[in-house]
Amino acid sequence: NFEDGRLFILDGGLATEIERRGVNITDDPLWSARIIATNPELICDIHKSYLQYGADIITTASYQASVEGFCKHLKVPPSEALRLIGQSVSIAHKAKESFLKQLKLQNRCVPMIAGSVGPYGAFLHDGSEYDGRYIDTMSKETIKEWHRPRVSKLVESGVDFLAIETIPSLKEAVCIVELLKEFPSAKAWVSFSCKDGLHTCHGEIFSDVVSIVSQFGQVIAVGINCTPPQYFEDILNGCVGITSKPFVIYPNSGEEWISGTGWYGEKKISQNFFTECVQKGARIIGGCCRITPEDISNIRTNLKHLLK
């Protein structure tokens, strides 16, 4: 229950950790989703690291997983593509069970598993997930049809809820949330990527987006991810009084991404960043690109006085 005021710590970047451990996926059209097929043990170890370093919630490796993508890039039939999406959940459960065997839950909740649902643009592998330009020429039914198999498999495989994340546009978010009506027991948070302190990456006013998405009963939280930390204060300030639902926030590190080159610069998250986000309504707190298990440990330590 995210509406009772408690704080929960989310994990950090999965792809960041995959690459830190020696596997280059930067130009891979499946990105971290390929590792579900090629090295599931690595994903399991990363999930366990985040749990050991203080995460209450781990996110499946299904962000860039899709039936179409697996069929195209792994040359597998649709049945195997669906099995791999389900395997992302099995891997997370295995990590959770291993963690619980090793640790007495002192001042920790039982870990939860969020099924990652990334945008259609991630499948396109052309950078359009960061501006949502594809959405203008797609019908709502086409969007739903593409997302349906993954959503169905994640729910069937036993996630606690879905993380509909890095969504650049209101239109795609509404399509996925409307799709949830086909799965009445499913719950989800919806997290958008933003291009500045006011707008989603597609250009909608963020507070308007929050107001609309919050009206859906299956939405348990709304928020921002895969966005530089310097935009969060203005984004959250603009949402005061808009919704009673908690915010989920998981920023990038503040380093900059250069296409074809990679990340450069330094992390720009201040010591007080997450405390300030909590004061503005954030209740699920973690990191996205370039946020590591060590960073999650620091977040948990800095927020220790607020954790129940």
Secondary structure, 3 states (H helix, E strand, C coil): CHHHCCCEEECCCHHHHHHHCCCCCCCCCCHHHHHHHHCHHHHHHHHHHHHHCCCCEEECCCCCCCHHHHHHHHCCCHHHHHHHHHHHHHHHHHHHHHHHHHCCCCCCCCCEEEEEECCHHHHHCCCHHHCCHHHHHCCHHHHHHHHHHHHHHHHHHCCCEEEEEEECCHHHHHHHHHHHHHCCCCCEEEEECECCCCEECCCCEHHHHHHHHCCCCCEEEEEEECCCHHHHHHHHHCCCCCCCCCEEEECCCCCEEECCCEEECCCCCCCCHHHHHHHCCEEEECCCCCCCHHHHHHHHHHCHHHCC
